[in-house]
Amino acid sequence: MDKIWYLLLGGKKQGPFSVQQLDRDKRITPDTLAWKEGMDVWLPIRDIEELASVLFAEPRKQAPVQEEEEAKSACKEKNGALTLQLSYDPVPFLWLILLLILLLCYFFYYFFG
């Protein structure tokens, strides 16, 4: 395919790209601005039928591979058995600790203050 598409990525004009190159690029979203010779203005890819039908008609090809790699990294093998390494977001946990401290302060102030 011909390299005819230009994109605005990170605020900079890049290209030209072929549709195949665009399909492999993970940075591209439906809101990415695209232009080719003959167009008056830059348009979001979702508004360009020629690109949107190819790039966003089905799930991106890279997604399953990425999800599989994340799943593998979450599991570790120990003594021949797979164990799941759970991770948690520390922010809600810290809020819970802060709430418990405040409740304890209130309790001590109410009964002993």
DSSP file (Angstrom, degrees, kcal/mol; ACC not computed):
  #  RESIDUE AA STRUCTURE BP1 BP2  ACC     N-H-->O    O-->H-N    N-H-->O    O-->H-N    TCO  KAPPA ALPHA  PHI   PSI    X-CA   Y-CA   Z-CA
    1    1 A M              0   0    0      0, 0.0     2,-0.2     0, 0.0    17,-0.1   0.000 360.0 360.0 360.0 156.0    0.0    0.0    0.0
    2    2 A D        -     0   0    0      1,-0.1     2,-1.2    16,-0.0    17,-0.4  -0.479 360.0-124.1 -79.2 146.8    1.0    3.6   -0.6
    3    3 A K        +     0   0    0      1,-0.2    15,-0.3    -2,-0.2    -1,-0.1  -0.774  60.9 132.4 -88.7  97.3    2.3    5.8    2.2
    4    4 A I        +     0   0    0     13,-1.2    33,-0.5    -2,-1.2     2,-0.4   0.498  36.7  95.5-125.2  -8.4   -0.1    8.6    1.9
    5    5 A W  E     -A   17   0A   0     12,-2.3    12,-2.5    -3,-0.2     2,-0.4  -0.736  47.2-167.0 -99.4 134.5   -1.3    9.4    5.5
    6    6 A Y  E     - B   0  35A   0     29,-3.0    29,-2.1    -2,-0.4     2,-0.3  -0.917  10.8-164.2-112.5 142.7    0.1   12.0    7.8
    7    7 A L  E     -AB  14  34A   0      7,-2.8     7,-3.0    -2,-0.4     2,-0.7  -0.894  23.3-130.2-125.5 154.9   -0.7   12.0   11.5
    8    8 A L  E     +AB  13  33A   0     25,-1.9    25,-0.5    -2,-0.3     2,-0.5  -0.920  38.2 169.6-100.9 106.8   -0.4   14.5   14.4
    9    9 A L  E >   -A   12   0A   0      3,-2.4     3,-1.3    -2,-0.7    -2,-0.1  -0.981  68.6  -6.6-122.6 122.7    1.3   12.5   17.2
   10   10 A G  T 3  S-     0   0    0     -2,-0.5    -1,-0.2     1,-0.3     3,-0.1   0.812 129.3 -59.2  64.1  29.5    2.6   14.3   20.2
   11   11 A G  T 3  S+     0   0    0      1,-0.2     2,-0.4    -3,-0.1    -1,-0.3   0.543 117.3 106.9  78.2   6.1    1.8   17.6   18.6
   12   12 A K  E <  S-A    9   0A   0     -3,-1.3    -3,-2.4     2,-0.0     2,-0.4  -0.937  74.0-116.4-122.4 142.8    4.1   16.9   15.7
   13   13 A K  E     +A    8   0A   0     -2,-0.4     2,-0.3    -5,-0.2    -5,-0.2  -0.605  40.8 178.6 -73.7 127.1    3.3   16.1   12.1
   14   14 A Q  E     -A    7   0A   0     -7,-3.0    -7,-2.8    -2,-0.4     3,-0.2  -0.964  20.3 -12.2-132.0 149.1    4.6   12.6   11.3
   15   15 A G  E     -     0   0A   0     -2,-0.3    -9,-0.2     1,-0.3     2,-0.1  -0.810  37.5-119.4 136.9-176.5    4.4   10.5    8.2
   16   16 A P  E     +     0   0A   0      0, 0.0     2,-0.3     0, 0.0    -1,-0.3   0.399  56.6 173.9 -82.0 154.0    3.8    9.5    5.5
   17   17 A F  E     -A    5   0A   0    -12,-2.5   -12,-2.3    -3,-0.2   -13,-1.2  -0.907  27.5-129.6-125.0 152.8    2.4    6.2    6.7
   18   18 A S     >  -     0   0    0     -2,-0.3     4,-2.1   -15,-0.3     5,-0.2  -0.583  33.4-109.1 -90.3 165.0    0.6    3.3    4.9
   19   19 A V  H  > S+     0   0    0    -17,-0.4     4,-2.1     1,-0.2     5,-0.1   0.871 120.8  56.1 -62.3 -36.2   -2.6    1.9    6.3
   20   20 A Q  H  > S+     0   0    0      1,-0.2     4,-1.1     2,-0.2    -1,-0.2   0.901 106.9  48.6 -63.2 -40.8   -0.7   -1.3    7.3
   21   21 A Q  H  > S+     0   0    0      1,-0.2     4,-0.8     2,-0.2     3,-0.4   0.898 110.9  51.0 -65.1 -39.6    1.8    0.8    9.3
   22   22 A L  H >< S+     0   0    0     -4,-2.1     3,-0.6     1,-0.2     6,-0.2   0.868 104.6  57.5 -65.3 -35.8   -1.1    2.6   11.0
   23   23 A D  H 3< S+     0   0    0     -4,-2.1    38,-0.3     1,-0.2    -1,-0.2   0.798 109.0  45.5 -66.5 -27.9   -2.7   -0.6   11.9
   24   24 A R  H 3< S+     0   0    0     -4,-1.1     2,-0.6    -3,-0.4    -1,-0.2   0.605  89.3 100.4 -89.5 -12.4    0.4   -1.8   13.8
   25   25 A D    X<  -     0   0    0     -4,-0.8     3,-1.0    -3,-0.6    -4,-0.0  -0.651  54.0-164.7 -83.8 116.8    0.9    1.5   15.7
   26   26 A K  T 3  S+     0   0    0     -2,-0.6    -1,-0.2     1,-0.2    -4,-0.0   0.640  82.1  69.7 -74.6 -15.0   -0.4    1.3   19.3
   27   27 A R  T 3  S+     0   0    0      2,-0.0     2,-0.3   -18,-0.0    -1,-0.2   0.682  77.5 100.0 -75.8 -16.7   -0.3    5.1   19.7
   28   28 A I    <   +     0   0    0     -3,-1.0   -19,-0.0    -6,-0.2   -21,-0.0  -0.538  47.1 173.3 -81.0 131.3   -3.2    5.7   17.3
   29   29 A T    >   -     0   0    0     -2,-0.3     3,-1.5     4,-0.0    16,-0.3  -0.770  50.1 -97.7-123.3 170.7   -6.6    6.3   18.7
   30   30 A P  T 3  S+     0   0    0      0, 0.0    16,-2.4     0, 0.0    17,-0.3   0.753 124.4  55.2 -61.5 -21.4   -9.9    7.2   17.1
   31   31 A D  T 3  S+     0   0    0     13,-0.2     2,-0.1    14,-0.2    -3,-0.0   0.490  77.6 118.6 -91.0  -3.6   -9.2   10.8   18.0
   32   32 A T    <   -     0   0    0     -3,-1.5    13,-2.1    12,-0.1     2,-0.3  -0.434  68.7-121.5 -63.7 132.7   -5.8   11.0   16.4
   33   33 A L  E     -BC   8  44A   0    -25,-0.5   -25,-1.9    11,-0.2     2,-0.3  -0.604  34.7-176.6 -80.9 134.9   -5.8   13.6   13.6
   34   34 A A  E     +BC   7  43A   0      9,-3.2     9,-2.4    -2,-0.3     2,-0.3  -0.918   8.0 178.6-131.6 156.0   -5.0   12.4   10.1
   35   35 A W  E     -B    6   0A   0    -29,-2.1   -29,-3.0    -2,-0.3     2,-0.3  -0.989   5.0-176.5-153.8 148.1   -4.5   14.1    6.7
   36   36 A K    >   -     0   0    0     -2,-0.3     3,-2.2   -31,-0.2   -31,-0.1  -0.952  47.7 -72.7-140.2 163.3   -3.6   13.1    3.2
   37   37 A E  T 3  S+     0   0    0    -33,-0.5     3,-0.1    -2,-0.3   -33,-0.0  -0.285 119.4  33.1 -57.5 133.2   -3.1   15.1    0.0
   38   38 A G  T 3  S+     0   0    0      1,-0.4     2,-0.3     2,-0.0    -1,-0.3   0.179  90.3 114.5 103.5 -15.6   -6.4   16.4   -1.3
   39   39 A M    <   -     0   0    0     -3,-2.2    -1,-0.4     1,-0.1     3,-0.1  -0.678  56.8-150.3 -87.8 143.5   -8.0   16.9    2.1
   40   40 A D  S    S+     0   0    0     -2,-0.3     2,-0.3     1,-0.1    -1,-0.1   0.867  75.2  14.5 -78.8 -37.8   -8.8   20.4    3.2
   41   41 A V  S    S-     0   0    0     -7,-0.0     2,-0.3     0, 0.0    -1,-0.1  -0.889  83.4 -95.3-136.6 162.5   -8.4   19.9    7.0
   42   42 A W        -     0   0    0     -2,-0.3    -7,-0.2    -7,-0.1    -9,-0.1  -0.621  46.0-168.0 -75.3 137.0   -7.0   17.4    9.5
   43   43 A L  E     -C   34   0A   0     -9,-2.4    -9,-3.2    -2,-0.3     2,-0.1  -0.935  27.4-101.8-127.6 150.3   -9.7   15.0   10.7
   44   44 A P  E >   -C   33   0A   0      0, 0.0     3,-1.9     0, 0.0     4,-0.3  -0.442  37.1-118.6 -63.5 145.6   -9.9   12.5   13.6
   45   45 A I  G >  S+     0   0    0    -13,-2.1     3,-1.7   -16,-0.3     7,-0.6   0.837 112.4  65.1 -57.7 -33.8   -9.5    9.0   12.3
   46   46 A R  G 3  S+     0   0    0    -16,-2.4    -1,-0.3     1,-0.3   -15,-0.1   0.750 101.6  50.9 -62.0 -21.9  -13.0    8.0   13.5
   47   47 A D  G <  S+     0   0    0     -3,-1.9     2,-0.8   -17,-0.3    -1,-0.3   0.439  93.4  80.6 -94.6  -1.0  -14.4   10.5   10.9
   48   48 A I    X>  -     0   0    0     -3,-1.7     4,-3.1    -4,-0.3     3,-1.1  -0.889  65.0-163.9-107.5 102.8  -12.3    9.1    8.0
   49   49 A E  H 3> S+     0   0    0     -2,-0.8     4,-2.0     1,-0.3     5,-0.3   0.848  85.4  60.6 -57.5 -38.1  -14.2    6.1    6.8
   50   50 A E  H 34 S+     0   0    0      1,-0.2     4,-0.3     2,-0.2    -1,-0.3   0.846 118.1  29.0 -58.7 -36.8  -11.3    4.7    4.8
   51   51 A L  H X> S+     0   0    0     -3,-1.1     4,-3.2    -6,-0.2     3,-0.5   0.866 116.8  55.3 -92.1 -43.3   -9.1    4.5    8.0
   52   52 A A  H 3X S+     0   0    0     -4,-3.1     4,-2.2    -7,-0.6    -3,-0.2   0.878 105.3  53.6 -61.7 -38.5  -11.7    3.9   10.7
   53   53 A S  H 3< S+     0   0    0     -4,-2.0     4,-0.3    -5,-0.3    -1,-0.2   0.821 117.6  37.3 -67.0 -29.6  -13.2    0.9    9.0
   54   54 A V  H <4 S+     0   0    0     -3,-0.5     4,-0.3    -4,-0.3    -2,-0.2   0.899 123.7  37.8 -85.6 -45.8   -9.7   -0.7    8.8
   55   55 A L  H  < S+     0   0    0     -4,-3.2    -3,-0.2     1,-0.2    -2,-0.2   0.820 129.8  23.9 -81.1 -31.6   -8.2    0.4   12.1
   56   56 A F  S  < S+     0   0    0     -4,-2.2    -1,-0.2    -5,-0.4    -3,-0.1   0.196  88.1  99.5-124.7  17.3  -11.2    0.1   14.5
   57   57 A A  S    S+     0   0    0     -4,-0.3    -1,-0.1    -3,-0.1    -2,-0.1   0.827  98.3  12.0 -72.1 -31.0  -13.5   -2.4   12.9
   58   58 A E  S    S-     0   0    0     -4,-0.3     3,-0.1    -3,-0.1    -1,-0.1  -0.898 105.4 -67.4-138.3 165.7  -12.3   -5.2   15.2
   59   59 A P        -     0   0    0      0, 0.0    -2,-0.1     0, 0.0    -1,-0.1  -0.211  66.1 -90.6 -55.8 146.6  -10.2   -5.3   18.3
   60   60 A R    >   -     0   0    0      1,-0.1     3,-0.7    -4,-0.1   -36,-0.1  -0.268  30.2-128.4 -59.5 144.0   -6.5   -4.3   17.8
   61   61 A K  T 3> S+     0   0    0    -38,-0.3     4,-0.5     1,-0.2    -1,-0.1   0.752 104.2  56.6 -68.3 -25.4   -4.3   -7.3   16.9
   62   62 A Q  H 3> S+     0   0    0      1,-0.2     4,-2.3     2,-0.1    -1,-0.2   0.733  87.0  80.0 -79.7 -22.0   -1.7   -6.4   19.6
   63   63 A A  H <> S+     0   0    0     -3,-0.7     4,-2.8     1,-0.2     5,-0.2   0.900  90.2  48.1 -58.8 -49.3   -4.2   -6.5   22.5
   64   64 A P  H  > S+     0   0    0      0, 0.0     4,-2.4     0, 0.0    -1,-0.2   0.899 112.8  49.7 -60.9 -37.9   -4.4  -10.3   23.1
   65   65 A V  H  X S+     0   0    0     -4,-0.5     4,-2.3     2,-0.2    -2,-0.2   0.926 112.5  47.3 -64.0 -44.2   -0.7  -10.6   23.0
   66   66 A Q  H  X S+     0   0    0     -4,-2.3     4,-2.2     2,-0.2    -1,-0.2   0.917 112.6  48.9 -64.1 -43.8   -0.3   -7.8   25.5
   67   67 A E  H  X S+     0   0    0     -4,-2.8     4,-2.2     1,-0.2    -1,-0.2   0.895 110.9  51.3 -63.0 -39.5   -3.0   -9.2   27.8
   68   68 A E  H  X S+     0   0    0     -4,-2.4     4,-2.3    -5,-0.2    -1,-0.2   0.908 109.8  49.1 -64.1 -42.0   -1.3  -12.7   27.7
   69   69 A E  H  X S+     0   0    0     -4,-2.3     4,-2.2     2,-0.2    -1,-0.2   0.890 110.8  50.3 -65.7 -38.8    2.1  -11.2   28.6
   70   70 A E  H  X S+     0   0    0     -4,-2.2     4,-1.3     2,-0.2    -1,-0.2   0.895 110.4  50.1 -64.7 -39.4    0.5   -9.3   31.5
   71   71 A A  H  X S+     0   0    0     -4,-2.2     4,-0.7     1,-0.2    -2,-0.2   0.900 110.8  49.2 -65.6 -40.3   -1.1  -12.5   32.7
   72   72 A K  H >< S+     0   0    0     -4,-2.3     3,-0.8     1,-0.2    -2,-0.2   0.886 109.3  51.9 -65.7 -37.8    2.1  -14.4   32.5
   73   73 A S  H 3< S+     0   0    0     -4,-2.2    -1,-0.2     1,-0.2    -2,-0.2   0.768 104.9  57.1 -71.3 -22.7    4.0  -11.7   34.4
   74   74 A A  H 3< S+     0   0    0     -4,-1.3    11,-3.6    -3,-0.2     2,-0.4   0.665 103.1  65.1 -79.7 -15.8    1.3  -11.9   37.2
   75   75 A C  E <<  -D   84   0B   0     -3,-0.8     2,-0.4    -4,-0.7     9,-0.2  -0.871  65.2-170.2-109.3 140.6    2.0  -15.6   37.7
   76   76 A K  E     -D   83   0B   0      7,-2.7     7,-3.2    -2,-0.4     2,-0.5  -0.972  21.2-125.6-128.5 146.0    5.3  -17.1   38.9
   77   77 A E  E     +D   82   0B   0     -2,-0.4     2,-0.4     5,-0.2     5,-0.2  -0.774  29.5 175.1 -93.1 130.2    6.4  -20.7   39.0
   78   78 A K  E >  S-D   81   0B   0      3,-3.2     3,-1.8    -2,-0.5    -2,-0.0  -0.967  70.4 -17.1-138.1 118.8    7.5  -22.0   42.3
   79   79 A N  T 3  S-     0   0    0     -2,-0.4     3,-0.1     1,-0.3    -1,-0.1   0.864 127.8 -52.6  54.8  40.5    8.4  -25.7   42.8
   80   80 A G  T 3  S+     0   0    0      1,-0.2     2,-0.4     0, 0.0    -1,-0.3   0.392 120.4 102.7  82.1  -4.8    6.7  -26.7   39.6
   81   81 A A  E <  S-D   78   0B   0     -3,-1.8    -3,-3.2    -5,-0.0     2,-0.4  -0.892  70.5-124.4-114.8 143.8    3.4  -25.0   40.6
   82   82 A L  E     -D   77   0B   0     -2,-0.4     2,-0.4    -5,-0.2    -5,-0.2  -0.690  25.6-167.8 -84.5 132.7    2.1  -21.6   39.3
   83   83 A T  E     -D   76   0B   0     -7,-3.2    -7,-2.7    -2,-0.4     2,-0.5  -0.965  19.6-126.2-120.8 140.9    1.3  -19.1   41.9
   84   84 A L  E     -D   75   0B   0     -2,-0.4     2,-0.9    -9,-0.2    -9,-0.2  -0.728  14.4-146.2 -88.3 126.6   -0.6  -15.9   41.3
   85   85 A Q        -     0   0    0    -11,-3.6     2,-0.3    -2,-0.5    -1,-0.0  -0.818  18.6-155.8 -92.9 104.8    1.1  -12.7   42.4
   86   86 A L        -     0   0    0     -2,-0.9     2,-0.3     2,-0.0   -11,-0.0  -0.607   8.7-166.9 -83.1 138.7   -1.7  -10.4   43.5
   87   87 A S        -     0   0    0     -2,-0.3     2,-0.3     2,-0.0   -13,-0.0  -0.896   0.9-162.3-120.6 155.6   -1.1   -6.7   43.5
   88   88 A Y        -     0   0    0     -2,-0.3     3,-0.0     3,-0.0    -2,-0.0  -0.938  27.7-108.6-135.2 158.4   -3.2   -4.0   45.0
   89   89 A D     >  -     0   0    0     -2,-0.3     4,-0.9     1,-0.1    -2,-0.0  -0.781  25.7-153.5 -85.9 119.5   -3.5   -0.2   44.7
   90   90 A P  H  > S+     0   0    0      0, 0.0     4,-2.4     0, 0.0     5,-0.2   0.727  81.2  74.2 -70.2 -21.0   -2.0    1.3   47.8
   91   91 A V  H  > S+     0   0    0      1,-0.2     4,-2.1     2,-0.2     5,-0.2   0.948  98.2  42.5 -62.8 -52.2   -4.1    4.5   47.7
   92   92 A P  H  > S+     0   0    0      0, 0.0     4,-2.1     0, 0.0    -1,-0.2   0.888 114.0  54.5 -61.0 -35.0   -7.4    3.0   48.9
   93   93 A F  H  X S+     0   0    0     -4,-0.9     4,-2.0     1,-0.2    -2,-0.2   0.907 108.0  48.7 -63.3 -41.4   -5.5    1.0   51.5
   94   94 A L  H  X S+     0   0    0     -4,-2.4     4,-2.4     1,-0.2    -1,-0.2   0.877 109.0  53.0 -66.6 -37.7   -3.9    4.2   52.8
   95   95 A W  H  X S+     0   0    0     -4,-2.1     4,-2.5     2,-0.2    -1,-0.2   0.892 107.6  52.2 -63.2 -38.3   -7.3    5.9   53.0
   96   96 A L  H  X S+     0   0    0     -4,-2.1     4,-2.3     2,-0.2    -2,-0.2   0.918 109.6  48.3 -63.5 -43.8   -8.7    3.0   55.0
   97   97 A I  H  X S+     0   0    0     -4,-2.0     4,-2.3     2,-0.2    -2,-0.2   0.920 111.4  50.2 -62.6 -43.7   -5.8    3.3   57.5
   98   98 A L  H  X S+     0   0    0     -4,-2.4     4,-2.3     1,-0.2    -2,-0.2   0.907 110.1  50.6 -61.0 -42.4   -6.4    7.1   57.8
   99   99 A L  H  X S+     0   0    0     -4,-2.5     4,-2.4     1,-0.2    -1,-0.2   0.908 109.9  50.0 -62.8 -42.5  -10.1    6.5   58.4
  100  100 A L  H  X S+     0   0    0     -4,-2.3     4,-2.3     2,-0.2    -1,-0.2   0.896 110.2  50.3 -64.4 -39.5   -9.3    3.9   61.1
  101  101 A I  H  X S+     0   0    0     -4,-2.3     4,-2.4     2,-0.2    -2,-0.2   0.919 111.0  49.0 -63.8 -43.5   -6.9    6.4   62.8
  102  102 A L  H  X S+     0   0    0     -4,-2.3     4,-2.4     2,-0.2    -2,-0.2   0.895 110.6  50.5 -63.5 -40.2   -9.5    9.1   62.7
  103  103 A L  H  X S+     0   0    0     -4,-2.4     4,-2.5     2,-0.2    -1,-0.2   0.898 110.5  49.4 -64.5 -40.3  -12.1    6.8   64.2
  104  104 A L  H  X S+     0   0    0     -4,-2.3     4,-2.7     2,-0.2     5,-0.2   0.906 110.6  50.5 -64.8 -41.2   -9.8    5.8   67.0
  105  105 A C  H  X S+     0   0    0     -4,-2.4     4,-2.5     2,-0.2    -2,-0.2   0.925 111.8  47.6 -61.7 -44.2   -9.0    9.4   67.7
  106  106 A Y  H  X S+     0   0    0     -4,-2.4     4,-2.8     2,-0.2     5,-0.2   0.920 111.5  51.3 -62.0 -43.7  -12.7   10.2   67.9
  107  107 A F  H  X S+     0   0    0     -4,-2.5     4,-2.4     1,-0.2     5,-0.3   0.943 113.3  43.4 -60.0 -49.8  -13.3    7.2   70.1
  108  108 A F  H  X S+     0   0    0     -4,-2.7     4,-2.4     1,-0.2     5,-0.4   0.881 115.3  49.3 -66.0 -37.6  -10.6    8.2   72.6
  109  109 A Y  H  X S+     0   0    0     -4,-2.5     4,-1.3    -5,-0.2    -1,-0.2   0.908 113.0  47.6 -66.6 -41.3  -11.6   11.9   72.6
  110  110 A Y  H  < S+     0   0    0     -4,-2.8    -2,-0.2    -5,-0.2    -1,-0.2   0.913 124.0  29.6 -67.1 -44.8  -15.3   11.0   73.1
  111  111 A F  H  < S+     0   0    0     -4,-2.4    -2,-0.2    -5,-0.2    -3,-0.2   0.794 136.6  22.2 -90.0 -28.2  -14.7    8.6   76.0
  112  112 A F  H  <        0   0    0     -4,-2.4    -3,-0.2    -5,-0.3    -2,-0.2   0.467 360.0 360.0-118.7  -3.3  -11.6   10.0   77.6
  113  113 A G     <        0   0    0     -4,-1.3    -3,-0.1    -5,-0.4    -4,-0.1   0.449 360.0 360.0 -96.3 360.0  -11.4   13.6   76.5
